[in-house]
Amino acid sequence: MSASRALIPFRAASVGLAMAVGVAAGGIAAATTLTEPHRFDTFSTGAHLAPSTLLEGRG
């Protein structure tokens, strides 16, 4: 019993550190998502692949 009581501060510090790392990683992921350009529709990244341009017959 005394060994488990002695490890309580270590366990609490470990959980706190894990939560801090998770929050930091999540914040970085959210920040990088905001800086990427937004895609508004299906063919915005490859407009030359839109069906309307393929049917026009231009090569």
C-alpha positions in Angstrom: 0.0 0.0 0.0 2.7 2.5 0.8 4.4 2.0 -2.6 1.2 2.9 -4.4 0.8 6.0 -2.2 4.3 7.0 -2.9 3.6 6.9 -6.7 0.5 9.1 -6.6 2.5 12.3 -7.3 4.4 10.6 -10.2 1.1 9.4 -11.6 -0.5 12.8 -11.4 2.5 14.4 -13.0 2.4 11.8 -15.8 -1.2 12.5 -16.5 -0.6 16.2 -16.5 2.3 15.9 -18.9 0.3 13.7 -21.2 -2.6 16.2 -21.2 -0.2 19.1 -21.9 1.4 17.3 -24.8 -2.1 16.4 -26.2 -3.3 20.0 -25.9 -0.1 21.3 -27.6 -0.3 18.8 -30.4 -4.0 19.5 -31.0 -3.4 23.3 -31.0 -0.6 22.9 -33.6 -2.8 20.7 -35.7 -5.7 23.2 -35.5 -3.4 26.1 -36.3 -2.0 24.4 -39.4 -5.5 23.5 -40.6 -6.4 27.2 -40.5 -3.4 28.2 -42.6 -4.2 25.8 -45.4 -6.2 27.1 -48.4 -9.9 26.0 -48.2 -11.4 23.9 -51.0 -14.8 25.2 -51.8 -16.0 22.6 -54.3 -15.1 19.3 -55.8 -13.1 20.5 -58.7 -11.5 23.6 -57.2 -8.1 21.9 -57.0 -8.2 20.5 -60.5 -10.5 22.6 -62.6 -9.2 21.1 -65.8 -10.7 17.8 -64.6 -14.2 19.1 -64.4 -16.7 17.2 -66.6 -17.8 20.4 -68.3 -14.2 21.0 -69.6 -13.7 17.4 -70.7 -16.9 17.5 -72.8 -15.9 20.6 -74.7 -13.4 18.6 -76.7 -10.3 20.6 -75.9 -7.3 18.4 -75.4 
